[in-house]
Amino acid sequence: MTDALIKSKATSVLSLLVSGGTLVCCALPALLVTIGAGAALSSLIAVVPQLVWLSEYKAAVFSGAAVMLVLAGVMQWRARSLPCPADPALAAACMRTRRFSLRVYGLSVAIFLIGAFFAFVATWISF
């Protein structure tokens, strides 16, 4: 595998982790309160008090996640046209890695958008 393809996969996985942080900071608490599990949320915050910090600095968390997603998107775009090895087995592995990386990137973007909705849009909408 080429270095660019490895970097593309690494940035996709890193962007998944960072966008997962946006989901934990904003979407999870909103979901728990919506389904009436406020006690579970308070227990979760008692066990993991860092969730409060993530919620207080959600603009910075989302900015970092957006930067990582853009970086991962650029790496995906660059890796799309890189040549795969001539060996059929290695070429198949190369294509599987590209597809996996693209799926992880898509999942990262979806998680980011869900988190952004709950962090910024849902606060304006009164249900």
C-alpha positions in Angstrom: 0.0 0.0 0.0 1.2 3.5 -0.7 1.8 6.1 2.0 -1.0 8.3 0.8 -3.5 5.4 1.1 -2.3 4.6 4.6 -2.5 8.2 5.6 -6.0 8.3 4.1 -7.1 5.4 6.2 -5.5 6.8 9.3 -7.2 10.2 8.9 -10.5 8.5 8.3 -10.3 6.6 11.5 -9.1 9.7 13.4 -12.0 11.7 12.0 -14.4 9.0 13.2 -13.0 9.3 16.7 -13.1 13.1 16.7 -16.7 13.2 15.3 -17.6 10.5 17.8 -16.6 13.1 20.5 -19.2 15.5 19.0 -21.8 12.8 19.3 -21.0 12.1 22.9 -20.9 15.8 23.9 -24.2 16.8 22.4 -26.4 14.1 20.8 -26.2 11.6 23.7 -27.3 13.9 26.4 -30.1 15.2 24.2 -31.2 11.7 23.4 -31.2 10.6 27.0 -33.3 13.6 28.1 -35.7 13.1 25.2 -36.4 9.5 26.1 -36.8 10.4 29.8 -33.6 9.0 31.0 -32.4 12.1 32.9 -31.4 10.0 35.8 -29.2 7.9 33.6 -27.6 11.1 32.2 -26.9 12.4 35.7 -25.3 9.0 36.6 -23.2 9.2 33.4 -22.0 12.7 34.2 -21.1 11.6 37.7 -19.0 8.8 36.3 -17.5 10.8 33.4 -17.5 14.5 34.4 -15.5 15.3 31.2 -18.8 15.3 29.4 -19.6 18.6 31.0 -16.3 20.1 29.7 -17.1 18.8 26.2 -20.5 20.4 26.3 -19.1 23.7 27.6 -16.5 23.9 24.8 -18.7 22.4 22.1 -17.7 25.1 19.6 -14.0 24.2 19.9 -14.9 20.5 19.8 -16.9 20.9 16.6 -14.3 23.1 15.0 -11.6 20.5 15.6 -13.8 17.8 14.3 -14.6 19.9 11.2 -10.9 20.5 10.5 -10.3 16.7 10.8 -13.2 15.9 8.5 -11.9 18.4 5.9 -8.4 16.9 6.2 -9.8 13.4 5.9 -11.9 14.4 2.9 -8.8 15.9 1.1 -6.9 12.7 1.8 -9.8 10.6 0.4 -9.9 12.8 -2.7 -6.2 12.5 -3.2 -6.2 8.7 -2.6 -9.0 8.0 -5.1 -6.8 8.0 -8.1 -3.6 6.5 -6.7 -2.5 3.4 -8.5 -2.9 0.0 -6.8 -0.2 -2.7 -7.1 -0.2 -4.9 -10.2 -0.5 -8.1 -8.2 -4.2 -9.1 -8.3 -4.3 -10.0 -4.6 -2.6 -6.7 -3.5 -4.8 -4.8 -5.9 -7.9 -6.3 -4.3 -6.6 -5.4 -0.9 -5.9 -1.9 -2.0 -9.5 -1.5 -3.3 -11.0 -3.0 -0.1 -8.9 -0.5 1.9 -10.2 2.4 -0.2 -13.8 1.3 0.2 -13.4 0.8 3.9 -11.8 4.2 4.3 -14.6 5.8 2.3 -17.2 4.1 4.5 -15.5 5.2 7.7 -15.3 8.7 6.3 -19.0 8.7 5.5 -19.9 7.4 8.9 -17.7 10.2 10.4 -19.6 12.9 8.5 -22.9 11.4 9.5 -22.0 11.4 13.1 -20.7 14.9 12.9 -23.9 16.1 11.3 -26.1 14.4 13.9 -24.0 15.9 16.7 -24.2 19.4 15.1 -27.9 19.1 14.8 -28.3 18.4 18.5 -25.7 20.9 19.5 -26.7 23.9 17.5 -30.0 23.4 15.6 -32.2 21.5 18.1 -31.6 24.1 20.8 -33.5 26.7 18.7 -36.4 24.3 17.9 -38.9 23.8 20.7 -40.4 20.4 20.4 
